[in-house]
Amino acid sequence: MSSIAERHKFILDALQKEGFVKIADAANALGVTTVTVRNDLKFLEEKKLLFRTHGSASIINPHTADLNLTEKEKIKREEKRKIAQAAYKLIEENDSIIIGAGSTVFALAEQIKPVDHLTVVTASLKVAILLNEYVYTNVIQLGGTIRKNSVSVIGDYTSRFFDDVSCSKVFLGVDGIDVEFGITNSNIDEAHLNKRMIDASLKTIILADSSKFGKRGFGKICGLDRVDTIVTDSGITDTMRGIIENAGIELVIV
């Protein structure tokens, strides 16, 4: 059996390398019980060396804050630009797409310069204004209550629009991608609207920089089983990459 010091070193090394560690995996690797690992994690959390979650631990606080869109646009700008360029290649002629709210999907909108017909349904006021400039783009701006942090609309009236439409693809920016909890947003009303967008689409495409993996927002959008494609940057760890691909999700890394 490993000593306490050896177990703690193993856990902290794994966190530095992968960003997270599962209790069951650590117990198997160390030859101890999950109860022992849980106690180790509790001790290390008290020393402020990690954050515990259900069934695992993270090197960073997994819970995300509801940041203002202006603040989000300043974070990982180059990564978001590359993600947007790759995501734009997934849009096809005569598509009817949904674009959610957030800085990464707005970066996608900045890449769109259609020469063929494209229908865009969006909750984002900034996306709608930007894409309305193009002759071949039919923009449908959702109505509802404006959420100031994301400069987008939310509410029951907004969600009801998706009762009567079917779109080819939905492009969503998210605040967290957690292996166990799924895809999340920091605002529960926006998360509910995102779920309705997914229900109304044939394909779900998530745009998220690598810092979003292992994070959880307050509102759950869906499980990983509802996601078809994730576009992210090269900062994703090999372990997380394997988990996503083994879940049957197409992973596009820029």
Secondary structure by P-SEA (a helix, b strand, c coil): cccaaaaaaaaaaaaaacccccaaaaaaaacccaaaaaaaaaaaaaacccccccccccccccccccccaaaaaacaaaaaaaaaaaaaaacccccbbbbbbcaaaaaaaaacccccbbbbbbccaaaaaaaccccccbbbbbbcccccccccccccccccccccccccbbbbbbccccccccbbbccaaaaaaaaaaaaaccbbbbbbccccccccccccccccccccbbbbcccccaaaaaaaaaacbbbbcc
